[in-house]
Amino acid sequence: MAARARAPYLRGHPETTEAVDALRDRQCQGTQMIWVPIVLGTFKVAVFGTGMFFAIKWHYDQGRKKKEAEARARAERTPEPVD
């Protein structure tokens, strides 16, 4: 591990500098993994958004098919006027 610059007021206190270095190492490890929830959260929103889009589209298309089928059946049932 590379040597880090230590605060001037902590020089000469090995226990204190080791504790500060250990704390700094733990903080750096935590910030390196912050991208995981951001990426997974973005992926989750994209997947659910796409699923919702296609669910709404499918229901809309089913309603339109039903209306067209009813209109076709109504047109077949109604007799044409005789002139």
C-alpha positions, 0 to 999 in steps of 0.5 A, a space after each residue: 500500500 502506498 504511503 499517504 500524507 498524514 496531517 501535520 498535527 498527528 505526526 509522532 502519534 503512531 496509534 492515532 495515525 494508524 486509526 486515521 488511516 484505517 478509518 480513511 481506508 474504510 471510507 474509501 471502500 464504501 465510496 467505491 461500491 456506491 455505483 452498484 445501487 445506482 446502476 441496479 436501481 436504474 436497471 430496475 426502473 428501466 425494466 419496470 418502465 418497459 414492462 408497464 409500457 407493454 402492459 398498457 399497450 397490450 390492454 389498449 390493443 385488446 380493448 380496440 380488438 374487442 370494439 372492432 369485433 363488436 362493430 363487425 358483429 353489429 354490422 353483420 346483424 343489421 340488414 341492409 336497407 332495401 331501396 
